[in-house]
């Protein structure tokens, strides 16, 4: 009789423990998406460039549907979605909505931006031969729908050593310091320099074959419902400066 009672007590305890366990079905927690993307109108190549990278829970994700307005962006693998369009595809001063859709998770992340206007850049003095590597003043026409501008000075040849320059600027004028054309010891570095001015809306991110390096303090983390940064921009026709 004692054995039967012990057996029944053990069975009751085991049943109670199993009933109290939490269910082990699939988690209802939504995944975290990290998105970096830019819609770029490059006046140097007469192209509209769209570039996005998408991660799902820190893993490169190829099963999203990425759209800008009514244009679906091609997935080329490794979490990269990119397409080239004619430069008339995304109209200036026009609002667009990016959407990153994951049907697996019933997630639809959207972000709006306005494409800035095209604009022109000039330097002073107008002669683009910079004797001795002096400071150069740069002006440009206003780009409607731009929330900011930045300048990047890069080398257009293989002669290295110059300090170069990049900066976020306000208004429609700035100055390239003479240090951009010189070594750290102050000696001028001869050769070709390219000056890029970019008008951006919201922010701007790097993409493959971008001909300059971004300033470090552009806006970041501006997507509601996801991590990462999205923006749009117009790259004006570059100015070439030669230091003889």
BALOBA-1460 file (C-alpha; in Angstrom, 3 decimals):
// residues 244
<rec num="1" residu="x" x="0.000" y="0.000" z="0.000"/>
<rec num="2" residu="x" x="2.863" y="2.387" z="0.923"/>
<rec num="3" residu="x" x="4.461" y="1.828" z="-2.533"/>
<rec num="4" residu="x" x="1.163" y="2.630" z="-4.272"/>
<rec num="5" residu="x" x="0.785" y="5.865" z="-2.301"/>
<rec num="6" residu="x" x="4.380" y="6.935" z="-3.104"/>
<rec num="7" residu="x" x="3.806" y="6.167" z="-6.786"/>
<rec num="8" residu="x" x="0.604" y="8.244" z="-6.860"/>
<rec num="9" residu="x" x="2.293" y="11.199" z="-5.099"/>
<rec num="10" residu="x" x="5.215" y="11.114" z="-7.555"/>
<rec num="11" residu="x" x="2.827" y="11.011" z="-10.523"/>
<rec num="12" residu="x" x="0.873" y="14.013" z="-9.189"/>
<rec num="13" residu="x" x="4.093" y="16.043" z="-8.717"/>
<rec num="14" residu="x" x="5.338" y="15.216" z="-12.202"/>
<rec num="15" residu="x" x="1.989" y="16.086" z="-13.776"/>
<rec num="16" residu="x" x="1.860" y="19.393" z="-11.918"/>
<rec num="17" residu="x" x="5.421" y="20.269" z="-13.047"/>
<rec num="18" residu="x" x="4.686" y="19.455" z="-16.691"/>
<rec num="19" residu="x" x="1.495" y="21.534" z="-16.628"/>
<rec num="20" residu="x" x="3.371" y="24.507" z="-15.183"/>
<rec num="21" residu="x" x="6.029" y="24.590" z="-17.928"/>
<rec num="22" residu="x" x="5.878" y="27.457" z="-20.445"/>
<rec num="23" residu="x" x="4.957" y="26.589" z="-24.028"/>
<rec num="24" residu="x" x="7.898" y="25.964" z="-26.340"/>
<rec num="25" residu="x" x="6.269" y="27.112" z="-29.599"/>
<rec num="26" residu="x" x="7.741" y="29.785" z="-31.928"/>
<rec num="27" residu="x" x="8.500" y="33.207" z="-30.437"/>
<rec num="28" residu="x" x="6.205" y="36.097" z="-31.340"/>
<rec num="29" residu="x" x="9.044" y="38.632" z="-30.950"/>
<rec num="30" residu="x" x="9.515" y="40.766" z="-34.056"/>
<rec num="31" residu="x" x="12.975" y="40.688" z="-35.648"/>
<rec num="32" residu="x" x="15.247" y="43.734" z="-35.721"/>
<rec num="33" residu="x" x="16.021" y="45.222" z="-39.129"/>
<rec num="34" residu="x" x="19.082" y="47.363" z="-39.883"/>
<rec num="35" residu="x" x="18.852" y="49.358" z="-43.097"/>
<rec num="36" residu="x" x="21.257" y="51.711" z="-44.858"/>
<rec num="37" residu="x" x="20.114" y="53.301" z="-48.085"/>
<rec num="38" residu="x" x="20.466" y="56.240" z="-50.442"/>
<rec num="39" residu="x" x="18.718" y="57.540" z="-53.537"/>
<rec num="40" residu="x" x="21.299" y="59.559" z="-55.480"/>
<rec num="41" residu="x" x="21.036" y="61.758" z="-58.557"/>
<rec num="42" residu="x" x="24.592" y="62.001" z="-59.918"/>
<rec num="43" residu="x" x="24.933" y="64.812" z="-62.442"/>
<rec num="44" residu="x" x="28.407" y="63.569" z="-63.456"/>
<rec num="45" residu="x" x="26.974" y="60.401" z="-65.017"/>
<rec num="46" residu="x" x="23.352" y="61.390" z="-65.689"/>
<rec num="47" residu="x" x="22.147" y="58.495" z="-63.556"/>
<rec num="48" residu="x" x="19.855" y="57.943" z="-60.600"/>
<rec num="49" residu="x" x="21.455" y="55.460" z="-58.209"/>
<rec num="50" residu="x" x="19.540" y="53.491" z="-55.577"/>
<rec num="51" residu="x" x="21.475" y="51.500" z="-52.980"/>
<rec num="52" residu="x" x="20.240" y="49.675" z="-49.871"/>
<rec num="53" residu="x" x="21.689" y="47.108" z="-47.503"/>
<rec num="54" residu="x" x="19.257" y="45.150" z="-45.332"/>
<rec num="55" residu="x" x="20.028" y="43.028" z="-42.263"/>
<rec num="56" residu="x" x="17.545" y="40.974" z="-40.280"/>
<rec num="57" residu="x" x="18.694" y="40.218" z="-36.726"/>
<rec num="58" residu="x" x="22.277" y="41.139" z="-37.783"/>
<rec num="59" residu="x" x="22.169" y="38.698" z="-40.715"/>
<rec num="60" residu="x" x="22.310" y="39.896" z="-44.329"/>
<rec num="61" residu="x" x="18.787" y="39.476" z="-45.678"/>
<rec num="62" residu="x" x="17.847" y="38.758" z="-49.297"/>
<rec num="63" residu="x" x="14.114" y="38.033" z="-48.909"/>
<rec num="64" residu="x" x="12.845" y="41.590" z="-48.611"/>
<rec num="65" residu="x" x="10.937" y="43.589" z="-51.212"/>
<rec num="66" residu="x" x="12.552" y="47.007" z="-51.488"/>
<rec num="67" residu="x" x="10.779" y="49.838" z="-53.297"/>
<rec num="68" residu="x" x="11.347" y="53.543" z="-53.859"/>
<rec num="69" residu="x" x="8.066" y="55.059" z="-54.964"/>
<rec num="70" residu="x" x="6.765" y="52.597" z="-57.569"/>
<rec num="71" residu="x" x="10.243" y="51.272" z="-58.481"/>
<rec num="72" residu="x" x="11.277" y="47.843" z="-57.199"/>
<rec num="73" residu="x" x="14.986" y="47.677" z="-56.382"/>
<rec num="74" residu="x" x="16.964" y="44.636" z="-57.574"/>
<rec num="75" residu="x" x="18.436" y="42.237" z="-55.013"/>
<rec num="76" residu="x" x="22.003" y="41.351" z="-56.000"/>
<rec num="77" residu="x" x="22.728" y="39.127" z="-52.977"/>
<rec num="78" residu="x" x="24.560" y="39.613" z="-49.667"/>
<rec num="79" residu="x" x="21.768" y="41.852" z="-48.395"/>
<rec num="80" residu="x" x="22.379" y="44.372" z="-51.177"/>
<rec num="81" residu="x" x="19.561" y="45.954" z="-53.178"/>
<rec num="82" residu="x" x="20.737" y="48.321" z="-55.900"/>
<rec num="83" residu="x" x="19.597" y="49.657" z="-59.270"/>
<rec num="84" residu="x" x="20.627" y="52.260" z="-61.850"/>
<rec num="85" residu="x" x="17.926" y="54.368" z="-63.473"/>
<rec num="86" residu="x" x="17.803" y="57.187" z="-66.007"/>
<rec num="87" residu="x" x="18.362" y="60.580" z="-64.404"/>
<rec num="88" residu="x" x="14.730" y="61.507" z="-65.058"/>
<rec num="89" residu="x" x="13.377" y="58.690" z="-62.867"/>
<rec num="90" residu="x" x="13.191" y="60.506" z="-59.543"/>
<rec num="91" residu="x" x="11.834" y="64.007" z="-59.983"/>
<rec num="92" residu="x" x="13.392" y="66.893" z="-58.051"/>
<rec num="93" residu="x" x="11.347" y="68.602" z="-55.311"/>
<rec num="94" residu="x" x="9.180" y="65.487" z="-55.216"/>
<rec num="95" residu="x" x="8.409" y="63.371" z="-52.145"/>
<rec num="96" residu="x" x="8.947" y="59.622" z="-52.306"/>
<rec num="97" residu="x" x="8.451" y="56.747" z="-49.880"/>
<rec num="98" residu="x" x="10.954" y="53.924" z="-49.417"/>
<rec num="99" residu="x" x="9.430" y="50.635" z="-48.292"/>
<rec num="100" residu="x" x="11.209" y="47.525" z="-47.054"/>
<rec num="101" residu="x" x="8.743" y="44.665" z="-46.801"/>
<rec num="102" residu="x" x="9.367" y="41.263" z="-45.213"/>
<rec num="103" residu="x" x="6.382" y="39.007" z="-45.877"/>
<rec num="104" residu="x" x="7.989" y="36.378" z="-43.624"/>
<rec num="105" residu="x" x="7.543" y="38.691" z="-40.638"/>
<rec num="106" residu="x" x="4.564" y="40.756" z="-41.874"/>
<rec num="107" residu="x" x="6.817" y="43.791" z="-41.475"/>
<rec num="108" residu="x" x="6.604" y="46.913" z="-43.656"/>
<rec num="109" residu="x" x="9.141" y="49.638" z="-42.839"/>
<rec num="110" residu="x" x="8.616" y="52.963" z="-44.621"/>
<rec num="111" residu="x" x="10.610" y="56.177" z="-44.816"/>
<rec num="112" residu="x" x="9.848" y="59.347" z="-46.767"/>
<rec num="113" residu="x" x="12.251" y="61.795" z="-48.397"/>
<rec num="114" residu="x" x="12.225" y="64.586" z="-50.987"/>
<rec num="115" residu="x" x="14.668" y="64.572" z="-53.912"/>
<rec num="116" residu="x" x="16.714" y="67.808" z="-53.857"/>
<rec num="117" residu="x" x="17.024" y="69.993" z="-56.959"/>
<rec num="118" residu="x" x="19.975" y="69.871" z="-59.313"/>
<rec num="119" residu="x" x="22.380" y="72.793" z="-58.939"/>
<rec num="120" residu="x" x="25.671" y="74.203" z="-60.241"/>
<rec num="121" residu="x" x="29.020" y="74.870" z="-58.562"/>
<rec num="122" residu="x" x="31.708" y="77.470" z="-59.285"/>
<rec num="123" residu="x" x="35.074" y="78.400" z="-57.762"/>
<rec num="124" residu="x" x="36.797" y="81.714" z="-57.165"/>
<rec num="125" residu="x" x="39.193" y="82.511" z="-58.747"/>
<rec num="126" residu="x" x="37.489" y="81.149" z="-61.879"/>
<rec num="127" residu="x" x="40.814" y="79.826" z="-63.186"/>
<rec num="128" residu="x" x="41.001" y="76.236" z="-61.922"/>
<rec num="129" residu="x" x="44.811" y="76.274" z="-61.999"/>
<rec num="130" residu="x" x="45.767" y="76.734" z="-58.350"/>
<rec num="131" residu="x" x="49.350" y="78.021" z="-58.290"/>
<rec num="132" residu="x" x="51.077" y="77.036" z="-55.062"/>
<rec num="133" residu="x" x="48.048" y="75.266" z="-53.593"/>
<rec num="134" residu="x" x="46.201" y="78.225" z="-52.083"/>
<rec num="135" residu="x" x="42.776" y="78.302" z="-50.414"/>
<rec num="136" residu="x" x="39.853" y="78.267" z="-52.877"/>
<rec num="137" residu="x" x="36.370" y="79.753" z="-52.434"/>
<rec num="138" residu="x" x="33.463" y="77.617" z="-53.666"/>
<rec num="139" residu="x" x="29.888" y="78.790" z="-54.308"/>
<rec num="140" residu="x" x="26.807" y="77.028" z="-55.658"/>
<rec num="141" residu="x" x="23.201" y="77.708" z="-56.541"/>
<rec num="142" residu="x" x="20.559" y="76.775" z="-54.003"/>
<rec num="143" residu="x" x="19.106" y="73.261" z="-54.159"/>
<rec num="144" residu="x" x="15.429" y="73.266" z="-53.177"/>
<rec num="145" residu="x" x="14.408" y="70.423" z="-50.818"/>
<rec num="146" residu="x" x="17.974" y="70.067" z="-49.537"/>
<rec num="147" residu="x" x="18.290" y="69.882" z="-45.761"/>
<rec num="148" residu="x" x="22.066" y="70.328" z="-45.927"/>
<rec num="149" residu="x" x="25.208" y="70.295" z="-48.070"/>
<rec num="150" residu="x" x="28.646" y="68.805" z="-47.792"/>
<rec num="151" residu="x" x="31.909" y="69.236" z="-49.690"/>
<rec num="152" residu="x" x="34.520" y="66.601" z="-50.476"/>
<rec num="153" residu="x" x="37.913" y="67.264" z="-52.062"/>
<rec num="154" residu="x" x="39.650" y="64.156" z="-53.388"/>
<rec num="155" residu="x" x="42.660" y="63.465" z="-55.575"/>
<rec num="156" residu="x" x="41.819" y="62.879" z="-59.216"/>
<rec num="157" residu="x" x="45.147" y="61.197" z="-59.980"/>
<rec num="158" residu="x" x="47.620" y="58.841" z="-58.312"/>
<rec num="159" residu="x" x="49.848" y="61.521" z="-56.755"/>
<rec num="160" residu="x" x="49.304" y="61.072" z="-53.030"/>
<rec num="161" residu="x" x="50.255" y="62.990" z="-49.905"/>
<rec num="162" residu="x" x="47.713" y="65.836" z="-49.830"/>
<rec num="163" residu="x" x="45.545" y="66.189" z="-46.732"/>
<rec num="164" residu="x" x="42.358" y="66.728" z="-48.817"/>
<rec num="165" residu="x" x="39.125" y="67.958" z="-47.226"/>
<rec num="166" residu="x" x="35.527" y="67.071" z="-46.362"/>
<rec num="167" residu="x" x="32.992" y="68.996" z="-44.322"/>
<rec num="168" residu="x" x="29.286" y="69.651" z="-43.794"/>
<rec num="169" residu="x" x="28.535" y="73.242" z="-44.798"/>
<rec num="170" residu="x" x="25.612" y="75.623" z="-44.452"/>
<rec num="171" residu="x" x="24.388" y="78.162" z="-46.962"/>
<rec num="172" residu="x" x="25.739" y="78.154" z="-50.506"/>
<rec num="173" residu="x" x="29.413" y="79.003" z="-50.085"/>
<rec num="174" residu="x" x="32.494" y="77.628" z="-48.367"/>
<rec num="175" residu="x" x="36.272" y="77.763" z="-48.595"/>
<rec num="176" residu="x" x="38.644" y="74.890" z="-49.290"/>
<rec num="177" residu="x" x="41.598" y="75.435" z="-46.925"/>
<rec num="178" residu="x" x="45.087" y="75.462" z="-48.390"/>
<rec num="179" residu="x" x="45.868" y="72.380" z="-46.266"/>
<rec num="180" residu="x" x="43.669" y="70.356" z="-48.655"/>
<rec num="181" residu="x" x="46.319" y="70.822" z="-51.347"/>
<rec num="182" residu="x" x="49.349" y="70.303" z="-49.127"/>
<rec num="183" residu="x" x="51.254" y="67.694" z="-47.154"/>
<rec num="184" residu="x" x="51.265" y="67.851" z="-43.367"/>
<rec num="185" residu="x" x="54.648" y="69.646" z="-43.549"/>
<rec num="186" residu="x" x="53.063" y="72.413" z="-45.669"/>
<rec num="187" residu="x" x="54.552" y="71.489" z="-49.041"/>
<rec num="188" residu="x" x="52.084" y="71.676" z="-51.984"/>
<rec num="189" residu="x" x="51.122" y="68.421" z="-53.682"/>
<rec num="190" residu="x" x="50.896" y="68.802" z="-57.445"/>
<rec num="191" residu="x" x="48.280" y="67.184" z="-59.650"/>
<rec num="192" residu="x" x="44.526" y="67.003" z="-60.161"/>
<rec num="193" residu="x" x="41.921" y="67.545" z="-57.454"/>
<rec num="194" residu="x" x="38.174" y="66.928" z="-57.740"/>
<rec num="195" residu="x" x="35.721" y="69.038" z="-55.749"/>
<rec num="196" residu="x" x="32.294" y="67.512" z="-55.067"/>
<rec num="197" residu="x" x="29.345" y="69.381" z="-53.544"/>
<rec num="198" residu="x" x="26.371" y="67.254" z="-52.475"/>
<rec num="199" residu="x" x="22.910" y="68.509" z="-51.535"/>
<rec num="200" residu="x" x="21.221" y="65.961" z="-49.283"/>
<rec num="201" residu="x" x="17.784" y="65.399" z="-47.833"/>
<rec num="202" residu="x" x="17.605" y="63.688" z="-44.410"/>
<rec num="203" residu="x" x="21.116" y="62.192" z="-44.743"/>
<rec num="204" residu="x" x="23.484" y="60.372" z="-47.109"/>
<rec num="205" residu="x" x="25.239" y="56.985" z="-46.971"/>
<rec num="206" residu="x" x="28.177" y="55.379" z="-48.752"/>
<rec num="207" residu="x" x="27.623" y="53.128" z="-51.762"/>
<rec num="208" residu="x" x="29.948" y="51.114" z="-54.056"/>
<rec num="209" residu="x" x="32.197" y="53.185" z="-56.350"/>
<rec num="210" residu="x" x="31.279" y="56.432" z="-54.630"/>
<rec num="211" residu="x" x="34.092" y="58.815" z="-55.673"/>
<rec num="212" residu="x" x="34.546" y="60.519" z="-52.279"/>
<rec num="213" residu="x" x="34.560" y="59.804" z="-48.551"/>
<rec num="214" residu="x" x="31.669" y="61.167" z="-46.495"/>
<rec num="215" residu="x" x="32.105" y="63.623" z="-43.617"/>
<rec num="216" residu="x" x="31.867" y="61.842" z="-40.289"/>
<rec num="217" residu="x" x="29.032" y="63.859" z="-38.737"/>
<rec num="218" residu="x" x="26.113" y="63.408" z="-41.138"/>
<rec num="219" residu="x" x="22.740" y="62.559" z="-39.494"/>
<rec num="220" residu="x" x="22.353" y="58.897" z="-38.502"/>
<rec num="221" residu="x" x="19.712" y="56.519" z="-37.080"/>
<rec num="222" residu="x" x="16.750" y="58.267" z="-38.688"/>
<rec num="223" residu="x" x="14.455" y="55.312" z="-39.461"/>
<rec num="224" residu="x" x="11.298" y="54.749" z="-37.447"/>
<rec num="225" residu="x" x="10.780" y="51.034" z="-36.783"/>
<rec num="226" residu="x" x="14.321" y="49.975" z="-37.702"/>
<rec num="227" residu="x" x="17.967" y="50.733" z="-37.077"/>
<rec num="228" residu="x" x="20.169" y="52.466" z="-39.637"/>
<rec num="229" residu="x" x="20.120" y="55.519" z="-41.890"/>
<rec num="230" residu="x" x="18.349" y="56.476" z="-45.116"/>
<rec num="231" residu="x" x="18.618" y="59.632" z="-47.204"/>
<rec num="232" residu="x" x="18.753" y="61.125" z="-50.677"/>
<rec num="233" residu="x" x="21.066" y="63.507" z="-52.473"/>
<rec num="234" residu="x" x="22.161" y="65.263" z="-55.645"/>
<rec num="235" residu="x" x="25.847" y="65.262" z="-56.594"/>
<rec num="236" residu="x" x="26.619" y="68.379" z="-58.640"/>
<rec num="237" residu="x" x="29.021" y="68.229" z="-61.557"/>
<rec num="238" residu="x" x="32.481" y="68.143" z="-60.041"/>
<rec num="239" residu="x" x="34.991" y="70.958" z="-60.322"/>
<rec num="240" residu="x" x="38.541" y="70.032" z="-61.367"/>
<rec num="241" residu="x" x="41.415" y="72.003" z="-59.859"/>
<rec num="242" residu="x" x="45.032" y="71.536" z="-60.943"/>
<rec num="243" residu="x" x="47.992" y="72.366" z="-58.747"/>
<rec num="244" residu="x" x="51.011" y="72.731" z="-61.080"/>
